[in-house]
C-alpha cells in the first residue's frame, strides 16, 4: 500500500514538524533528517523526499521551523 499524499501549506508542515519533534522528545533541537527518514511513516507525516521536494533541503525546512539559525 502506498503512502497517502497530503496537500499541506508550508506553515502546516512546519507545525506538523514541531509536533513530530515534540513526540520524539526533541523539541529543543528539532527532529533530524534521520529521524524523519526513520519515523515519518510511523507518525504519518510527510516523507523525507516530499519535504526535500517542497523546501529544497531539510536544513531549509528546519530553518523555517526555527531550529537552524
Buried (B, 14 or more C-beta within 10 A) or exposed (E): EEEEEEEBEEEEBBEBBBEBBEBBEBBEEBBBBEBBEEBBEEBEBBBBEBBBEEBEEBEEBBEBBEBEE
